[in-house]
Amino acid sequence: MQQALVNLLSNGLQASDEGKVVARVEGEADRLVFTVTDSGKGIPEDRLEDMFAPFHTTKVRGTGLGLAVVRRIVELHGGTVTASNAKDGGAQFRIEIPEES
């Protein structure tokens, strides 16, 4: 999970004009919820579906593996990861894993 969070935080810092990223961890029922929100431009709606596909990147020097690795790590912990646009702008990634993971 550490690597998944490092990938999300790193991406968030790169996407944020101000370099602002907010990370939260909360317990909800029987799961842990990690939320990483950046202050960048957000994610185009047509890219939300394929954000986690291997080799998908919008960066000039990116490999497109960071979010694919995040998804795989989260799935190995029995969880899910989703991407959306935050209500105040920027991108938001939400990881949910069982508390017993």
VEXNU-871088 format. One record per residue (C-alpha): x, y, z. Coordinates in steps of 0.05 Angstrom, whole numbers, plus 5000, padded with zeros to 4 digits. Layout:
XYZ ...
***
This chain:
500050005000 505850475013 507850444939 500750574916 500251194960 507151434938 504951384865 498451774878 501952314919 507452384867 502452444810 498452944850 504553384863 506253364789 499153554769 498354124819 500154824799 500955024871 504054364893 498254244940 495953524953 491353305009 491552585034 486552295083 485451625115 478751445147 475350835173 468550685143 464750075169 469549495158 474349835110 479850355106 478950925057 484851315030 483351944991 488552354953 486253014923 490653484883 489754214863 491054114788 486454174729 482753524741 481652944695 478153014628 471552624631 473452194571 479751954606 476651734672 475251034646 482250874622 486351224676 488850564704 490450214639 497850014631 501850494588 496451034591 499951704603 499152434588 506252594609 511952694560 516652274602 511651814637 511451064628 504051004641 505150474694 504150874758 496550824762 496550114735 501149924792 496550284841 490549884817 494349224821 496849344891 489949554915 486748934882 491848484916 489348774982 482148604963 480349334950 478349824896 481050474870 477051014833 478751674800 474252284797 474453034795 474053374862 468153854873 472954434885 477454264826 483253784816 483353034813 481352564869 483251844878 479751394928 482350734953 478050274994 480849645025 478049165077 480449335147 483248635156 487548685093 
***
